Amino acid sequence: MPLEKHADDELGRRIAHIGDQFAISGDFLYGEELRNGHINTTYRACYRTEDGHEDRYILQRINDYVFKDPAQVMRNVEKVTRHITWKLLRRRRNAAGQTLTLYPARGGRNYIVLPEEGGMWRCYNNIEDTHTYDVVENTRQAYQAGYAFGSFQDLISDMNPEDIKESIPDFHNTPKRYQNLEASAAADVKGRLAACTAEMELVRSWAPEFSRLTDMQARGEIPTRITHNDTKINNVMLDAETDAAVCVIDLDTVMPGLVLYDFGDMVRTATCMASEDEEDLSKVVMQMPFFESLAEGYLDAAHEFLTPAEVDNLAFAGWLITTEIGIRFLTDYLDGDLYFRTEKPEHNLIRARNQFKLAQSIRRNLPEMEKYIRRLVRAYRK
């Protein structure tokens, strides 16, 4: 569906006002609301420069219900984008289009607080001639998604995790997510527990496996690194003509974590042709050819810095993070839909059922997935 362009109406004037706070040159033409994310409010603004060219920018409000310290989120984003730019320049590669660029705001910072517009806003470059996919359509897209996030992790693999702060404590901590679910089920503040007893029973049957990665991390068997933490396929900008990966976006959840969770979220979103809102669960199936392409792309970029323990748990992480996201959707459903944006009744319950069905599909394929990763790793070692 084409986006609605706003110029002289109330929303257009609002977008123009927000854009006026940043170092943007030219005359405002129109703005559009981008609604493909669950969390932040995002607009795209178009300006005409003096030479008649049209430039577009991304204006985004940081959701301060989700991110309790938006200023810390921005410090993390600034550090990571600057490091990636430095790294690309050191490698004599053009940084343009490879990472997001923050535009200065009035007052000298890369963000501005506008209480009348809902809080803290920032401005990014709009990466032109690119697009995203909410659902993977072919194995090339799966490969490119894997390569993009593997490259992103490689570029920041030499950063000190202590230099980046947690923007959401325990964001990917499956045991604690499960504890939160049980607490919400016990409280049942909206009287919704009766609608999801089958889902609760399934999750409880899997609970003994939830601490595998966090236990390994605590024992020092897998390292803490700076990670993206939201590696959905729609957070990779692909070239509009070739579908080649151009840039990883949505860096708000960049913080210390495990690369395994990042890879796992790629498995969740780049190996199934059904969206996480799909209600026909017969369509929710992990496609092994997509997994193979995803793993190949990821390891092509990341195999040099990964430890053997990380490699050994890549496939398992796909099952674990899919289950965790299902737990988060189910928790939000029980709490009254406070976190994720919903558009219909029982939306979060639909999403939870979808993710649990996908987790079951991944679980059945784990032996084959692990075998394929071992085959890839042997090839890199030759």
RATA-V16172 format. One record per residue. N is the residue number from 1. PSI is psi in whole degrees, -180 to 180 (* if undefined). OMEGA is omega as a letter, one per 40 degrees, with the letter a starting at -180 (999 if undefined). Layout:
N_PSI_OMEGA + N_PSI_OMEGA
//
This chain:
1_128_i + 2_144_i + 3_145_i + 4_129_a + 5_130_a + 6_128_a + 7_-67_a + 8_-2_i + 9_-178_a + 10_-43_a + 11_-40_i + 12_-43_i + 13_-35_i + 14_-46_i + 15_-41_i + 16_-40_i + 17_-43_i + 18_-46_a + 19_-30_a + 20_-13_i + 21_-7_a + 22_168_a + 23_68_i + 24_129_i + 25_154_i + 26_179_a + 27_134_i + 28_131_i + 29_-53_a + 30_167_i + 31_158_i + 32_146_i + 33_130_i + 34_122_a + 35_29_a + 36_11_i + 37_157_a + 38_-22_a + 39_-65_a + 40_160_i + 41_128_a + 42_130_i + 43_152_i + 44_126_a + 45_138_a + 46_134_a + 47_146_i + 48_124_a + 49_175_a + 50_-31_a + 51_9_i + 52_-1_i + 53_150_i + 54_124_i + 55_144_a + 56_148_a + 57_155_i + 58_123_i + 59_128_a + 60_134_i + 61_131_i + 62_127_a + 63_108_a + 64_0_i + 65_-40_i + 66_-46_a + 67_104_a + 68_-23_i + 69_80_a + 70_-32_i + 71_-36_i + 72_-38_i + 73_-46_a + 74_-36_i + 75_-40_i + 76_-47_a + 77_-43_i + 78_-45_a + 79_-44_a + 80_-45_a + 81_-37_i + 82_-41_i + 83_-42_i + 84_-43_i + 85_-44_i + 86_-45_a + 87_-43_a + 88_-39_i + 89_-38_i + 90_-33_i + 91_5_i + 92_37_i + 93_146_a + 94_123_a + 95_-15_a + 96_127_i + 97_-4_a + 98_-21_i + 99_161_i + 100_147_i + 101_127_i + 102_135_i + 103_139_a + 104_149_i + 105_169_i + 106_136_i + 107_-6_i + 108_-6_i + 109_172_i + 110_18_i + 111_166_i + 112_145_i + 113_122_i + 114_89_a + 115_-37_a + 116_-16_i + 117_11_i + 118_7_i + 119_-136_a + 120_133_a + 121_151_i + 122_167_a + 123_129_i + 124_161_i + 125_143_i + 126_123_a + 127_107_a + 128_161_i + 129_35_i + 130_168_i + 131_171_i + 132_164_i + 133_135_i + 134_-26_a + 135_133_i + 136_141_a + 137_-23_a + 138_170_a + 139_-27_i + 140_-44_i + 141_-39_i + 142_-43_i + 143_-47_a + 144_-38_i + 145_-46_i + 146_-43_a + 147_-40_a + 148_-50_a + 149_-33_i + 150_-41_i + 151_-41_i + 152_-47_i + 153_-38_i + 154_-41_a + 155_-29_a + 156_7_a + 157_-20_i + 158_5_i + 159_150_i + 160_120_a + 161_-25_a + 162_-14_i + 163_-12_a + 164_135_a + 165_153_i + 166_123_i + 167_-28_i + 168_105_a + 169_136_i + 170_38_a + 171_-49_i + 172_84_i + 173_91_a + 174_-42_i + 175_-40_a + 176_-34_i + 177_-38_i + 178_-40_i + 179_-41_i + 180_-40_i + 181_-46_a + 182_-37_i + 183_-41_i + 184_-37_i + 185_-40_i + 186_-39_i + 187_-42_i + 188_55_a + 189_-24_a + 190_5_a + 191_35_a + 192_-4_a + 193_-36_a + 194_-24_a + 195_-9_a + 196_35_i + 197_-37_i + 198_-40_i + 199_-41_i + 200_-40_i + 201_-42_i + 202_-48_a + 203_-43_a + 204_-33_i + 205_-25_a + 206_-12_a + 207_-37_a + 208_-19_a + 209_-5_a + 210_-25_a + 211_7_a + 212_-51_a + 213_-41_i + 214_-34_i + 215_-42_i + 216_-39_i + 217_-44_a + 218_-33_i + 219_-2_i + 220_17_a + 221_-24_i + 222_139_a + 223_152_i + 224_130_a + 225_171_i + 226_127_a + 227_164_a + 228_-46_i + 229_7_i + 230_62_a + 231_46_i + 232_153_a + 233_-28_i + 234_6_i + 235_17_i + 236_123_i + 237_126_a + 238_147_i + 239_133_a + 240_-28_a + 241_-39_a + 242_-13_a + 243_18_i + 244_143_a + 245_135_a + 246_-46_a + 247_141_i + 248_134_a + 249_-179_i + 250_74_a + 251_12_a + 252_-30_a + 253_15_i + 254_123_a + 255_174_i + 256_138_a + 257_-156_a + 258_132_i + 259_-23_i + 260_-39_i + 261_-37_i + 262_-49_i + 263_-40_i + 264_-39_i + 265_-29_i + 266_-42_i + 267_-43_a + 268_-40_a + 269_-12_a + 270_11_i + 271_7_a + 272_133_a + 273_0_i + 274_144_i + 275_165_i + 276_-5_i + 277_-1_a + 278_127_a + 279_-22_i + 280_96_a + 281_-13_i + 282_-20_i + 283_-10_a + 284_92_a + 285_135_i + 286_127_a + 287_114_a + 288_-39_i + 289_-35_i + 290_-41_i + 291_-43_a + 292_-44_i + 293_-42_i + 294_-50_a + 295_-39_i + 296_-46_i + 297_-45_a + 298_-49_a + 299_-28_i + 300_-36_a + 301_-30_a + 302_-4_a + 303_-24_a + 304_-30_a + 305_-11_a + 306_143_i + 307_161_i + 308_-38_a + 309_-37_i + 310_-46_i + 311_-41_a + 312_-21_a + 313_9_a + 314_-49_a + 315_-45_i + 316_-38_a + 317_-31_i + 318_-43_i + 319_-44_a + 320_-47_a + 321_-33_i + 322_-43_i + 323_-42_a + 324_-42_i + 325_-39_i + 326_-41_i + 327_-42_a + 328_-42_i + 329_-43_a + 330_-40_i + 331_-45_a + 332_-36_i + 333_-47_a + 334_-33_a + 335_-11_a + 336_26_i + 337_56_a + 338_-25_a + 339_-58_a + 340_141_i + 341_131_a + 342_153_a + 343_1_i + 344_162_i + 345_143_i + 346_24_a + 347_-47_a + 348_-31_i + 349_-39_i + 350_-46_i + 351_-41_a + 352_-46_i + 353_-39_i + 354_-48_a + 355_-36_i + 356_-35_i + 357_-42_i + 358_-40_i + 359_-40_i + 360_-41_i + 361_-44_i + 362_-43_a + 363_-41_i + 364_-28_a + 365_2_a + 366_-46_a + 367_-42_i + 368_-38_i + 369_-45_a + 370_-39_i + 371_-41_a + 372_-40_i + 373_-42_i + 374_-38_i + 375_-43_i + 376_-44_a + 377_-39_i + 378_-38_a + 379_-38_i + 380_-29_a + 381_-11_a + 382_*_999
//
